[in-house]
Each structure stands twice: as structure tokens, then as C-alpha cells.
Amino acid sequence: MKSPENPLDLESLRLERGETELRYIRSRRRRNLMFFSLIILVVVSGVWWVWSGALWGQKVAVTTVLKIYPSQAVTLLNASGYVVAQRKASVSSKSTGRLSYLGIEEGSRVQQGEIIARLENDDLNAARDRAAFNVKASTATLEQAQAELTDARLNYVRQEKLLAQNLISRQDFDAAEARYRKAVAAVANAQATIKAAVAALAEAQTAVEYSFIRAPFNGVVLTKNAEVGEVVAPFGAAANARAAVATMADMDSLMVEVDVSEANINQVKVDQPCEILLDALPGERFSGKVHMIVPTADRSKATIMVKVAFDEMDPRILPEMSAKAAFLSRSLRPEEQQLRLVVHSEALVQQDGRSTAFVLKENRVEAVSVEVGPKMGDLVEIRAGLREGNKVVLRPPKNLASGDRVQVQEG
């Protein structure tokens, strides 16, 4: 016979089964709670989305109404550089001496050949005067030699006739001939002496001229490098001497030198129209053209220098001014020299056959009819309806209406 089951074993089986069912129930409750929580979250989010949309409005991007020059729409490339005088000189003396006169200062306008400074030249003037008197003395000596030659020639001819008649001795004739030949040599010597004296005078005059420092061309003095009483020398050859008295530039030779990247140099060509902007004259724009593409590259910067010439010079333009050059795809027409009011073309929509823009006013938009002009790339000219600085909706949604609330997208 089987022995009866152990009551303790049955009781343990019942306990284990109960615990398993309890864990299952608890797990099911947690799943149900999570499911209902997710549903509530979705519902709340949807309600919030609808409520916030009604409260804050649609999210839109905005753009600004600007004033620009039409050249910006035809600009291929921009480059920065400086105004540089193509004709510039450090004016110095050819001889060494002490400066006794200086007739210029920074900004002085001088003409070619004008004396701008002078070295002490009393000794040079004395040497020139001595040379001039030597010329006069040599001239007098020549006249004396010529008179002696005339007398010797007449005596020679006379003695020659007497010798033919056997009225004089051969010795007397030889003396007359010798005298004549000496007179000819004396005249030749006097003539050579005059030439040497004239050359010496020219040398002395040149030495005096070297004491005057003249302007090499028409221009403006940029810097004054010496003062009266200082010693100046060519190339600063003497110790403690000034090498240059002044630096000057031809203001008619000013050009803008800019560095263009090697990757963009193919967009630049000689005689290409340009527009020049100077930092010192922010309200001015100057027309110009490409004068030269320098045929060498700067390998340290990977750039090529381009020289841009001004179409018309302005006295306010000075060397070493910062400048920007815009290389244009075409020349500007006269009417394109003024500022234009523009907005991005995607900020305009057609409503009732008219161009309309949605102007942002606080957190609402107002539909405004505008009168448009020609397009300039992605921009369009605004002739009426908008003002500079207006914020307008970019690519407005089709359901956007005047008075709607909107949210401006960040960035």
C-alpha cells in the first residue's frame, strides 16, 4: 500500500502557485498602468499642441527689408586691399652735405623740377665762379694766340717772297717759318684750354645743381624725413646722415591693390568693371576697372595681386587707405548708382492679383500690398508698401492670414 502524501509538500505547492499568480497579476497591472499613462500623455500632448498653436500661432521664418546698391546683385567676387601709389619716390640728394633750406612739409603739392630743398653750397658756388673765370682767361689767351698767328702768317708770306728774290738769307726765312708754326700750335693749345675750362665750368655747375634737391614729378609730399641743419647723403652713405629728405607720390597714379585667391582668379580679367569702397569714406562708392593681374603668385598666402584703377580720381583718396574691390559681371548703368529698397523674392505672395508681404508686428502679421520693381538675383526692388528695417515673413504658409499670431523660428 502507498503511504499517504506528506501534508507539508501539498502546502508548499499551494504557496508557490499563489505567489506565481500574484506576480502575474502585479505585472499585468503595471502594464495596464503604463499603457493608460501613455494614452494620457499622447492626449495631453495633442491638447497642448492644439492649444499652444492657437495661442502662439504658426512658426515662420522672417527676413528684413534692406537698402542695397544694385552692384551687389552683379558682384562676382569681393577682395580687400589698400590704395597704393604706383609712382612713388624717396627724394634724396646725389651729394653729401648739410641741409640749409627745406621748402616742404607733409601734404605739400609740388611740380616736377621744383626745388624742395638745398644743401650748403658756398664752396661749390666759389668753384663754379673760378671755373667761369678760367673760361674767360682761356678765351683771352686764345685771342692773343690768334693775333700772334695772324702776324706770324703775314711775316712768313713776306719772307717767302723775299727769299724767292734772293733778298734775304735762308736762315731768316727758316726763323719766320718756325714762328708761324709755333703760332699755329699756340692757337690749337688755346682752343683746347678753352674746351677744358668749359668742361670744368660744366662740372662745377653740375656740382652746384646737385646741391639742389628737386621734385622728380608732379605729386604730393607724404613724409618729411629731414630738417634744416641735418646732414644728408646719397643712400645714407655717411654715418648719422639722412638718406632721403622726403617721400612723395603721384596722386594721379593711385590704384587699389587686392589679393585674390588662386581658386577665384579665373573670375577676374583685365578691364573688368569694378566698384571700390573705402573704409575712410563709407558713404562713397567709386567705379573702376581691372588694370593688371600681376603675373606671379604669393605661395605663402595662395593669392595673386590684382591692381584696380579708379575711373575718376578724388582728392580725398589717399595712399595706404583700406579698400575693398567688388568685381562685377557687367558695368553699372547711371541709374544703378543709388541705393535701392529690396526684400527677398520669397517673402512676396500673390493675393487678389497684387504682390503682398506679411509684415511682422509684435507676434502677429499684417498683410501689406507692395509695388515691386526689377529683380536683382534673389532680391526684388520694393518701390512702395514697405520700409527699411521691416521684418516680413519668408515663404509664408498658404493658410496664413492678416492678423494671425505667429512664432518666429530661431536661427
Secondary structure, DSSP 8 states (H G I E B T S, - for coil): ------HHHHHHHHHHHHHHHHHHHHHHHHHHHHHHHHHHHHHHHHHHHHHHHHHH-EEEEEEE-EEE-GGGGSEEEEEEEEEEESSEEEE--SS-EEEEEE---TT-EE-TT-EEEEE--HHHHHHHHHHHHHHHHHHHHHHHHHHHHHHHHHHHHHHHHHHHTT-S-HHHHHHHHHHHHHHHHHHHHHHHHHHHHHHHHHHHHHHHHHTEEE-SSSEEEEEE---TT-EE-GGG-STT-BS-SEEEE-GGGEEEEEEEEGGGGGG--TT-EEEEEETTEEEEEEEEEEEEEEEEEETTTTEEEEEEEESS--TT--TT-EEEEEEESS---GGGGS-EEEEEGGGEEEETTEEEEEEEETTEEEEEE-EEEEEETTEEEEEES--TT-EEEES--TT--TT-BEEE---
